[in-house]
Amino acid sequence: MQLENTAIRDGPSIVAATRVAMDIISVPVFTLSPECLILDSNRAGNDLLRVARMFYRSQDRRLVIRRKSDTHVLTETVTRVATTKQSELIRFLTRQGEVTALLRVEPVAGQDLVVVCVAELRAPMLLDEGWAKLAFGFSPQNASLAECLAVGVNLSEFSQTRRLPIGTVRTRMKKLLAQTGMNSQAALAAVLLRGATIMTGSETVRGSTKRESP
C-alpha cells in the first residue's frame, strides 16, 4: 500500500521536519562548507560552542579547535570528505594519548558540504538539570544521583560532594536499579546515556504508558 502525503513531498516541510529532528537529539551536529565554515548547527551544537573548552566558532564563523594542529586536521578532513564523499572518523588525543573527542564527518550527497557530529568525551553533558526526572520519572533526589552517574561520578564521590551518608546513596542506587530494571551500576549508566540522547531537560511530560506483559 502506498501512502500519499503532500506535506511529506513538500521540500520546505521536509527541511522543517529535519530541523526539529536535529534539535531533539543531544549530540552536537554542524553542517560545514569544505573550508569549515559553519552553515548550520542544531541546538546541541550551539550549546557546545557556548560552553565547551575545546571547540569554538571563529570570527569568520569557522569551526575551530583549541589546538591549531587539531584545527588543521579538522580542516583537512572536512575538505577531503567533501571531495571524496567518503565518511571519516577523527579521534583527538591528548599529549598523553588519551582520547578527548570523536568527530564523525559525513558527506552530503550532491553538495560540497559535510555534516559533523561531535562527541566531546570530557565535557559536561549538554542537558538541563532534572532531565533524568523527566525521562524516567525518578524522584528529584534519585534523579540527581542518576544524572551524576551518567557522567561517570561514582557513589563515593557523590556521597562526599553532597555530604550524604554512603548508606543513603546506596539506597538511592538500589531504587534507580529497581525502577529501570537494571542489575548493575554500569548497566544503569548505559540506559541513562541512551535516554539522554533525546532529552534536553526542558520537556513537558503529559503522561506515561505501561506496556503490558504478553
C-alpha positions in Angstrom: 0.0 0.0 0.0 1.3 3.4 -1.0 0.5 6.4 1.2 0.2 9.8 -0.3 1.0 12.9 1.7 1.5 16.2 0.1 3.2 17.7 3.2 5.9 15.0 3.1 6.5 15.6 -0.6 6.9 19.3 0.0 10.6 20.3 0.2 10.2 23.0 2.9 8.2 20.7 5.1 10.9 18.1 5.0 13.5 20.7 5.8 11.4 21.9 8.8 10.9 18.3 10.0 14.6 17.6 9.7 15.4 20.7 11.8 13.0 19.5 14.5 14.6 16.1 14.5 18.1 17.5 14.7 17.2 19.7 17.7 15.7 16.8 19.5 19.0 14.9 19.8 21.6 15.9 22.4 24.5 15.2 20.0 26.1 18.4 18.6 25.8 18.5 14.8 27.2 21.0 12.4 26.8 21.5 8.6 30.1 22.8 7.3 31.5 24.0 4.0 34.8 22.5 2.7 36.5 25.4 4.4 34.9 24.5 7.8 32.5 27.5 7.6 29.6 26.8 9.9 26.4 26.9 7.8 24.1 25.4 10.3 24.0 23.7 13.7 21.5 22.1 15.9 20.6 23.2 19.4 23.2 20.9 21.0 25.8 22.3 18.6 25.0 25.9 19.7 25.3 24.8 23.3 28.6 23.1 22.7 30.1 26.3 21.2 28.8 28.3 24.2 30.1 26.1 27.0 32.9 23.8 25.6 36.5 24.4 26.2 37.7 22.6 23.1 35.5 23.8 20.2 34.9 27.4 19.1 33.4 29.5 16.4 36.0 31.8 14.9 35.3 35.4 14.0 34.8 34.3 10.4 32.3 31.7 11.5 34.6 28.6 11.0 34.6 25.7 13.4 38.0 25.6 15.1 39.6 23.6 17.9 41.7 24.9 20.7 44.9 23.4 19.4 46.0 24.7 16.0 47.2 21.3 15.0 43.8 19.8 15.7 42.1 22.6 13.7 44.4 21.7 10.8 43.4 18.1 11.0 39.7 19.0 11.1 40.0 21.3 8.0 41.9 18.7 6.0 39.4 16.0 6.8 36.4 18.2 6.1 37.8 19.2 2.7 38.7 15.6 1.8 35.3 14.2 2.8 33.5 17.0 0.8 35.6 15.9 -2.2 35.7 12.1 -2.0 32.3 11.7 -0.5 33.7 9.1 1.9 32.9 9.2 5.6 35.7 9.6 8.1 36.1 9.5 11.9 38.6 11.8 13.6 40.0 10.8 17.0 41.5 13.7 19.0 44.1 12.7 21.7 45.9 14.5 24.5 49.7 14.6 24.5 49.5 11.5 26.8 47.5 9.6 24.2 44.1 9.9 26.0 41.0 10.2 23.7 39.3 13.6 24.3 36.9 13.8 21.4 35.5 12.0 18.4 34.2 13.6 15.3 32.2 11.8 12.7 32.4 13.6 9.3 29.7 12.6 6.7 29.4 13.9 3.2 26.1 15.4 1.9 25.0 13.8 -1.4 25.0 16.1 -4.4 26.6 19.1 -2.5 30.0 20.2 -1.4 29.0 20.1 2.2 29.7 17.8 5.2 27.9 17.1 8.4 30.0 16.8 11.5 28.8 15.0 14.7 30.8 15.8 17.8 31.4 13.7 20.9 33.5 15.7 23.4 34.2 13.0 25.9 35.3 15.1 28.8 32.8 17.9 28.6 29.7 18.1 30.8 26.5 16.7 29.2 24.6 19.5 27.4 21.4 18.9 29.4 19.4 20.9 31.8 19.3 19.7 35.4 16.4 17.4 36.0 16.4 15.6 32.7 16.6 12.2 34.4 13.5 13.0 36.4 11.6 13.9 33.3 12.8 10.9 31.3 12.5 8.2 33.9 10.1 9.6 36.5 12.7 9.5 39.2 12.3 11.5 42.4 14.3 14.7 42.5 16.8 13.1 45.0 17.2 10.0 42.9 17.4 11.9 39.6 20.3 14.0 40.9 22.2 10.7 41.6 21.3 9.3 38.2 22.5 12.4 36.4 25.8 12.2 38.2 26.2 8.5 37.4 25.6 9.2 33.7 28.7 11.4 33.6 31.0 9.0 35.5 30.6 10.1 39.1 30.8 7.1 41.5 28.8 6.6 44.6 31.6 7.6 46.9 32.2 10.9 45.1 28.5 11.7 45.1 28.4 10.9 48.8 31.2 13.3 49.5 30.1 16.2 47.3 26.5 16.1 48.5 27.5 15.4 52.1 25.3 12.3 52.3 25.9 9.1 54.2 27.1 6.4 51.8 24.3 4.2 53.0 21.8 6.7 51.8 23.4 6.9 48.4 23.4 3.1 48.1 19.7 3.0 49.0 19.0 5.6 46.2 21.1 3.5 43.8 19.0 0.4 44.6 15.9 2.4 43.8 17.3 3.5 40.5 18.2 -0.1 39.6 14.7 -1.3 40.5 12.9 1.5 38.6 15.0 0.9 35.4 15.1 -2.9 35.7 18.9 -2.9 35.6 21.2 -5.1 37.8 24.4 -3.1 37.9 25.7 0.4 38.0 27.3 0.0 34.6 24.1 -1.2 33.0 22.2 1.7 34.6 24.7 4.3 33.3 24.3 2.8 29.8 20.5 3.1 30.0 20.7 6.7 31.3 23.0 7.7 28.4 20.7 6.1 25.8 17.8 8.1 27.3 19.8 11.3 27.4 20.3 11.3 23.6 16.8 12.7 23.1 16.5 14.8 26.2 17.2 18.4 27.0 15.7 18.8 30.4 13.0 21.3 29.4 10.5 18.8 28.0 6.9 18.7 29.3 5.7 15.2 30.2 1.9 14.8 29.6 1.7 11.2 30.7 3.2 7.8 30.5 2.2 4.4 29.3 2.9 1.0 30.7 3.5 -1.9 28.3 1.5 -4.9 29.3 3.2 -8.3 29.6 2.2 -10.8 27.0 
